[in-house]
Amino acid sequence: ATCEPVSSSMQPYSMLVNLLLSFYLFAQIFNSHHIATKLLFFQFALFEAFHSFSHAVHIQESLFQFWTIHLLNYGNVIATVFVFRALSRRKLNLSFPLLLSAFDIALAIEMPGTAYPIFSGLFVYLSVILTHLHFLPPHFAQVFSRNLFPLLLVLFVLLANESTNCSAMLAYLQFPYHAAIEIVGVFLFVMLTDAIKKWD
């Protein structure tokens, strides 16, 4: 469960952050040129729109919401692979991402609704970038090493803290702690889309 008090089945702060991000991502479709890039930004926007909806109608332990978000993450992965292939015009090595995907799917089946598939899903996406970092544009590699990777580490720490300490934190203070994770996600998406637009 996400660490934010629920008001009338809604987590308003996380919902608002994701809704604004989905609008931003949708707008980037019109600031890009290649069809692959436009499709990626549309997929990102779709992911964040449903993410926002899952906080607007927050259903505790909802497997429907869990699986929809998880599958939309695979949409992000596939669309990113499509962009890397289209813009680099090089053959991609997907052996490691596919291996991680098999592990992720098994973990999601065995432990749905927990934090573990969130971590493994993020690792699947991260593996696509790391596997092909050697032929991505210099500016992309620079943004990844200086900004995206450190922010991902912050995200992992926040997610781990939420999964272990949420009850204690909410007992101490009713505060939308999960919104901090969503704000880190905003920075990640904005920097990622900006790096891809410069390549587009």
C-alpha positions as CSV (number, residue, x, y, z in Angstrom):
1,A,0.0,0.0,0.0
2,T,1.2,3.5,-0.7
3,C,2.0,5.6,2.3
4,E,-0.5,8.4,2.1
5,P,-3.7,8.9,4.1
6,V,-6.8,8.0,2.1
7,S,-9.7,10.5,2.0
8,S,-12.9,9.2,0.5
9,S,-10.9,6.5,-1.3
10,M,-8.6,9.1,-2.8
11,Q,-4.9,9.9,-2.2
12,P,-5.1,13.6,-3.4
13,Y,-1.5,14.7,-3.2
14,S,-0.1,11.7,-5.2
15,M,-3.0,11.9,-7.6
16,L,-2.4,15.6,-8.3
17,V,1.4,15.1,-8.9
18,N,0.8,12.2,-11.3
19,L,-2.0,14.0,-13.1
20,L,0.2,17.1,-13.8
21,L,3.0,14.8,-14.9
22,S,0.7,13.0,-17.3
23,F,-0.3,16.4,-18.9
24,Y,3.3,17.3,-19.2
25,L,4.2,14.0,-20.9
26,F,1.3,14.3,-23.3
27,A,2.5,17.7,-24.3
28,Q,5.9,16.3,-25.2
29,I,4.3,14.3,-28.0
30,F,4.0,17.6,-29.9
31,N,7.6,18.6,-29.0
32,S,9.1,15.6,-30.7
33,H,9.6,14.5,-34.3
34,H,10.1,10.8,-34.8
35,I,7.1,8.6,-34.6
36,A,8.9,6.3,-32.2
37,T,9.5,9.2,-29.8
38,K,5.9,10.3,-30.0
39,L,4.7,6.8,-29.2
40,L,7.1,6.6,-26.2
41,F,5.8,9.9,-24.8
42,F,2.2,8.8,-25.4
43,Q,3.0,5.6,-23.5
44,F,4.6,7.5,-20.6
45,A,1.5,9.8,-20.4
46,L,-0.8,6.7,-20.4
47,F,1.2,5.1,-17.6
48,E,1.0,8.3,-15.5
49,A,-2.6,8.9,-16.3
50,F,-3.6,5.5,-14.9
51,H,-1.1,6.0,-12.1
52,S,-3.0,9.1,-11.2
53,F,-6.3,7.3,-11.5
54,S,-5.1,4.6,-9.1
55,H,-4.6,7.3,-6.5
56,A,-7.9,9.0,-7.3
57,V,-9.8,5.8,-6.8
58,H,-7.5,4.1,-4.3
59,I,-8.5,0.5,-3.7
60,Q,-6.5,-1.1,-1.0
61,E,-4.6,-4.2,-2.2
62,S,-6.3,-4.0,-5.6
63,L,-4.8,-6.6,-7.9
64,F,-6.4,-4.9,-10.9
65,Q,-4.6,-1.7,-10.3
66,F,-1.4,-3.5,-9.5
67,W,-1.4,-5.6,-12.7
68,T,-2.5,-2.7,-14.9
69,I,0.4,-0.5,-13.6
70,H,2.8,-3.4,-13.9
71,L,1.8,-4.1,-17.5
72,L,1.9,-0.4,-18.4
73,N,5.5,-0.4,-17.2
74,Y,6.2,-3.1,-19.8
75,G,4.6,-0.8,-22.3
76,N,7.2,1.8,-21.2
77,V,10.0,-0.8,-21.7
78,I,8.8,-1.9,-25.2
79,A,8.4,1.7,-26.3
80,T,11.8,2.6,-25.1
81,V,13.4,-0.3,-26.9
82,F,11.5,0.9,-30.0
83,V,13.0,4.4,-29.6
84,F,16.6,3.1,-29.1
85,R,16.3,0.9,-32.2
86,A,14.7,3.6,-34.3
87,L,17.1,6.4,-33.4
88,S,20.3,4.4,-33.1
89,R,19.6,2.2,-36.2
90,R,21.5,-0.5,-34.4
91,K,20.6,-4.0,-33.3
92,L,19.8,-4.2,-29.6
93,N,20.9,-6.9,-27.2
94,L,17.8,-7.8,-25.1
95,S,19.1,-11.0,-23.5
96,F,19.6,-9.5,-20.0
97,P,16.4,-7.4,-20.0
98,L,14.4,-10.5,-21.1
99,L,16.0,-12.6,-18.3
100,L,15.1,-9.9,-15.8
101,S,11.6,-9.7,-17.2
102,A,11.1,-13.4,-16.6
103,F,12.2,-13.0,-13.0
104,D,10.0,-9.9,-12.6
105,I,6.9,-11.6,-13.9
106,A,7.5,-14.6,-11.6
107,L,7.9,-12.3,-8.7
108,A,4.8,-10.4,-9.6
109,I,2.8,-13.6,-9.7
110,E,4.1,-14.9,-6.4
111,M,4.1,-11.6,-4.5
112,P,1.5,-9.3,-6.2
113,G,0.7,-6.0,-4.5
114,T,4.0,-5.9,-2.6
115,A,7.0,-3.6,-3.1
116,Y,9.2,-6.3,-4.6
117,P,7.6,-6.3,-8.1
118,I,8.0,-2.5,-8.1
119,F,11.7,-2.9,-7.6
120,S,12.0,-5.6,-10.2
121,G,9.9,-3.7,-12.7
122,L,12.2,-0.7,-12.3
123,F,15.2,-2.9,-12.7
124,V,13.8,-4.2,-16.0
125,Y,13.5,-0.7,-17.3
126,L,16.9,0.2,-16.0
127,S,18.5,-2.8,-17.6
128,V,17.4,-1.6,-21.1
129,I,19.3,1.7,-20.6
130,L,22.3,0.1,-19.0
131,T,22.6,-2.6,-21.6
132,H,22.7,0.0,-24.4
133,L,24.4,2.9,-22.7
134,H,27.6,2.4,-24.7
135,F,26.0,3.6,-27.9
136,L,23.5,6.1,-26.6
137,P,24.3,9.8,-27.4
138,P,27.0,11.4,-25.0
139,H,24.4,13.8,-23.6
140,F,22.1,10.9,-22.7
141,A,24.9,9.0,-21.0
142,Q,25.9,12.1,-19.1
143,V,22.3,12.9,-17.9
144,F,22.0,9.2,-16.9
145,S,25.2,9.1,-14.8
146,R,24.9,12.5,-13.2
147,N,21.2,12.8,-12.7
148,L,19.0,9.8,-13.5
149,F,21.0,7.1,-11.7
150,P,21.5,9.1,-8.5
151,L,17.8,9.9,-8.5
152,L,16.9,6.3,-9.0
153,L,19.0,5.4,-5.9
154,V,17.0,8.0,-4.0
155,L,13.8,6.5,-5.3
156,F,14.9,3.0,-4.2
157,V,15.7,4.2,-0.7
158,L,12.3,6.0,-0.5
159,L,10.4,2.9,-1.7
160,A,12.3,0.7,0.7
161,N,11.6,3.0,3.6
162,E,7.9,3.2,2.6
163,S,7.5,-0.5,2.4
164,T,9.1,-1.1,5.9
165,N,8.2,2.0,7.9
166,C,4.8,3.2,6.5
167,S,2.7,2.2,9.5
168,A,5.0,3.8,12.0
169,M,5.3,7.0,10.0
170,L,1.5,7.4,9.6
171,A,1.1,6.6,13.3
172,Y,3.5,9.4,14.1
173,L,2.1,11.9,11.6
174,Q,-0.7,11.7,9.1
175,F,1.2,13.0,6.1
176,P,1.4,12.2,2.4
177,Y,4.8,10.6,2.5
178,H,4.2,8.8,-0.8
179,A,4.0,12.1,-2.6
180,A,7.8,12.5,-2.1
181,I,8.3,9.4,-4.2
182,E,6.0,10.8,-6.9
183,I,7.9,14.0,-6.9
184,V,11.2,12.1,-7.5
185,G,9.3,10.4,-10.3
186,V,8.5,13.7,-11.9
187,F,12.2,14.7,-12.0
188,L,13.1,11.3,-13.5
189,F,10.5,11.5,-16.2
190,V,11.2,15.2,-17.1
191,M,15.0,14.6,-17.4
192,L,14.5,11.3,-19.3
193,T,12.1,12.9,-21.8
194,D,14.4,15.9,-22.2
195,A,17.4,13.7,-22.9
196,I,15.3,11.7,-25.5
197,K,14.0,14.9,-27.2
198,K,17.6,16.1,-27.7
199,W,18.4,12.8,-29.5
200,D,15.1,12.8,-31.5
